[in-house]
Amino acid sequence: MYSTKAGAQTALDVLLQQSSRTQLPEKAVSYARKVKFTGRDKVVLPCVMKEVEASASLKAVEAGIAAALAELRYGVEEDDIEVNMDQAAAFLFMAYIASVDGMTKLDKEVRARLRDTDFNQAQSNLYRRLSANLYKTAGDNDDYYHIHGSLEASTCLEMIGLPAFRPDLSQEDYHKALQIIGDAVRKFSVDELEEMNNERKLAGIMTLKRDQFLQTPHGQVCDSQPYWMLEATETDTPPAPFVDPKVPTGEKPQVLAGVRVLELCRIIAGPTVTRVLAEYGAEVLKITSPTGPDVPFFQVDGNVGKHAAELDLKTPEGRKVFEELLETADIIVDGYRPGAIERLGYGPEALKELGKKRGKGYVYVNENCFGYEGPWAHRPGWQQIADCVSGLAWAQGQALGRNEPIIPPFPMSDYGTGCMGAIAALTGIYHRATKGGSYWAKSSLVQYDLFLMSLGPYPEDVWRQILDSQDDEFKSVRYYDSVDHIGHSALAGLKRNAPWYWEEEDKYLEEKEAPGFGGKIKIVRPVVRMSKTRNGFNETSRPNGYDKPEWWVEQ
C-alpha cells in the first residue's frame, strides 16, 4: 500500500543529499532528520506527481533550519518537530481555501471586499484573462505554446493579431473566447511565436516533455544545479547579532523575532517566501508600486503576517523613503522579472556594498521562473510557464489519458518555490549570524518542478484511485482549459476526497479580523510545529498599499 509519509521521507532524503550544495548547516540537517510526519497517510491532490510529499519534505527542511536558528539564538534544542501531511497539502492550494467572510476566490461577490489592483483588466476581463493560456500551434504535430499576457494582456493579444479588448464578449463566453484566441495562435508556428514573444519580452513558452527540456542547453544547466542556491556575496561584515526579542509573558519565542524583511513581490511565489518568514516572527513590510497591477484575491492569503505599503521607486521621494527602510532591513525578497530591481539600483550587488558600508550584511532573496544561469535565465515567467517548459504539463496530460499537455491544478509549484526561497533565506540568516557576510539566495519555479518530477509519478493504481475520486468535469479537461477552470473542477473532487478541510475547517484554517478586507478572513495555518518556539502570524492580512511605508515593531 502506498504511503505518502514514506514518500515524504524519501523526498526529504533527496533534498538532504544536496545539503552541502544548498549550504544547509549540519545542525539543520540533523534537526530535519528528526521531523515527524503526522496526519493522514492519503493521496488527495489530483496531480500525477507527488506534490504533497514534495511539500512535506520541504517543510521538514524548513523546520530543520528554523530549529538550528532556535538553538543558535535561544539555546534550546527542539526535540519535538512535526510536519502534518494534511496541512502540507493545504499549503499547496491555500489560495482556493482562503476566504473573506466565507467567500472564496471563486465567489464573484468577494470582489467588493478587495482592493481593485487589476489595473489593466487582465484578470477580471475573461477575454483578456485567456491571453495567459495554453494553445495549439500551426501544423498537425504535437506543438503547443503557452502565451502569457501577464498583468497587462494587450501586448500579447495584439501580437497574435487580435484587438486588446472585445466588449462584445461577456464573462460567460468562455468557449467562444478560447476559440477566438486559439484560432489566432494556430496561425503561427512555435518558432514564429518564440520570435514574436521574445521581441516583446513576454512570458510565453513552448511546451516540452521532461526529456526534451533536459536536452536543451538551459535544461542541462538547471539539471546540474541544486534545487535552490545560496552564495556569499561578501565576507567582510562581521557576524550579525540578533535583536533581543520582546517575548510576552507565557509565550514561546519566535525564531525570526526582530528580523526585518522588505518584500518586493507580486502574485504567489515571492509573497510565499515572506509569508513563511512572517510565520517565524519576522517583521515583513511589502512594498508595491502605486501603479503596479496585482491579482486582488491573492493578497488575502499572501499578505497575511505583513504590513503592505506603496512606494514609487522611480521617484526621488520614493527612493528616499525606501533607502531609509533599507538601513535597518535584514532580508530583501525580490520576485520581479530578472533585472528589474537591479535596474532601480537595489539588486544583490548594490546591497552587498550597502551592507559593507553599514557594517552588517544583507540576505537578498531572488525568486524567478527559469533560474539564474543558462540561456533562458533572463526570461520572465509564471507557474504555468515553468510547468509547460519543464515537462510537468505533458506528464499531467498523459496521466489524464490525453496526448497533450495539461496544466496541473492549483498554484502548487508557486508555493513549493516560495518554500524553497524561505529555506534559503533562513539559511542565509544563520550564516550571517555565525560567520558574517552578505548572502544571495535563489529559488525558481523550474527548479521546483525538476525536484518534483525527480520523485517520479504515483504508481498507476494510486493515480487511478485519485482520478476515480474526481468529477467528470476534471477528467475531461483539455489543454486549452484555463487554470481557473482546471482549479475549479479539481476542487469539487477534493471536497469529496478530503472533506475534512471543510468539515473540520478550524483545524486547518485560522480566522483573523481583517479591517482592510471589511470583515473576517480565514487563511491556512502554518505547517511546521515545534515544541520550544512558536510558529504563527503576528499580523492579519491587508490589501496592497494599506499601511504607511515604515517599520512598526520597536527595536
Secondary structure, 3 states (H helix, E strand, C coil): CCCHHHHHHHHHHHHHCCCCCCCCCHHHHHHHCCCEEECCCCCCCCCCECHHHHHHHHHHHHHHHHHHHHHHHHCCCCCCEEEEHHHHHHHHHHHHHCEECCECCCCHHHHHHCCCCCCCCCCCCHHHHCCCEEEECCCCCCCEEEECCCCCCHHHHHHCCCCCCCCCCCCCCHHHHHHHHHHHHCCCCHHHHHHHHHHCCCCCEECCCHHHHHHCHHHHHHHCCCCCEEEEEECCCCCCCCCCCCCCCCCCCCCCCCCEEEEECCCCHHHHHHHHHHHCCCEEEEEECCCCCCCCCHHHHHCCCEEEEECCCCCHHHHHHHHHHHCCCCEEEECCCCCHHHHCCCCHHHHHHHHHHHCCCCEEEEEECCCCCCCCCCCCCCHHHHHHHHCHHHHHHHHCCCCCCCCCCCCHHHHHHHHHHHHHHHHHHHHHHHCCCEEEEEEEHHHHHHHHHHCCECCHHHHHHHHHCCCHHHHCCCCCCCHHHHHHHHHHHHHHHCCHHHHCHHHHEEEEEEHHHCEEEEEECCCEEECCCCCCCCCCCCCCCCCCCCCCCCC
